[in-house]
Amino acid sequence: MQALPVSSFRDLMQHGDCTIACLYTQQTVRTMTVEGGICHLVAGDGSEFDVPLDTPITFEPWVMDRGNMLFEHGGSTWKVCGEADILTAESGQYSIQPGSRVSS
C-alpha cells in the first residue's frame, strides 16, 4: 500500500471522493466528497463539516502509539483520522501519513 503524506485537506483529497477506515478495526470513520475548493466531511457519528481544501492538517505524535491527524474548524480542534489509517478512493488504497506540519 502506498503512503499518502498529508499536511492539508488538499493533500488528503488529491484522489477525489474517498473514505477513511480505522487501521485496527477497518470500520469507515470518515466519508469525504470534494466539490470546487471544499471538502464535505461526514464523521462516523454523523457530524458534517465543509472544510476548505487549504485547511492545514497537523500531526500530533504519540509515544508508543499512532499519532493523530488534526485540523481546526469553527474555533475547535478536530481529529480527521489516526496516523496510518486507510484512505480508499477510486484510484486505490493509501496509508495516511503525516506531512511536514507537526503540532506543538
N, C-alpha and C positions, 0 to 999 in steps of 0.2 A: 504494500500500500504506500502510496506517495505521500510525503509530508506536505502540509499546506501551511507555510508561515503566515501568521495573521497579526496585523497591527492596526487594522481598521475594518469597518464593515465592507468597504470596497474590496479589500483582500478576501474577506470571507465569502462575498457574493460573486467572485470572478467567474464561477462556473454556472451562474444563473440560479434559478429556484432550487431549493435544497432542503434537506432535513439534517438535524444533528442528533445522533444517538449516543447514549452513555457508553463509554468504553467497557464498563463492567457488566451492565445489565442488557445492553443492546436495545433498550427502550428509547423511542423517539422522545427527545426532551424539547426540541425547538423545530418549528416549521417556518421557513422563510421564503418570501417571494420578493422579487425586485421589480420596480417599475420606475423608470427615469432614474433620479438620484436618490430614491428612497427604498429602504428595506422594510418590508412589513413582516414583523416577527410575532409569532404566536408561541407562547410558552406552554409547557406541559400542564400548567394549572389553568390555562385559558386566558391569561393576561395577554393583551395585544399592544404592540408598540409600532409606531412608524419612526424609523431611525434614519437620519441622513447617512449616505454611504461613506462620507468622510469622517464620521464619528470614530474617534480612536478607541481601540480595544487594548487594554493594558493587561499585563501578566502579573499575577500575584503568586510568587513562588511559595511552595510549602516545603517544609523539611520532612523527608521520609514519605512523601505522597505527591500526587499530581497537583499542580497549581491550578488557579482559577483564571479564566479569561473574563475580564470585567469591562463594563462601559458605564458612562454617566448618561442619565436620561431624566429629565424633569427634576433636577436637583438631588437625585439619589443615585447610588451605585448599584448596578445590576450585574448579575452573572449571566453571560451568554452561554458558557459551557466550561467544561473542565479540560485541562491540557490533555491532548491525545484522544479526545472524543472524536467520533467518526462523522464526517460530513459526507452525505450522499447526494449527488447531483446526477443529471442525465449523463454526464461525461465519466462518472465513476465514483469511487470512494477515496477519501483523503483523511489523513490523520492531522487534526488541527494542532498546530504548534505555535508557540509564542514567536512573534516577530521581534522588532527592535525595541518596543516600548515595555518598560518594566515599572510597575507601581512601586511607590516608596512607602 
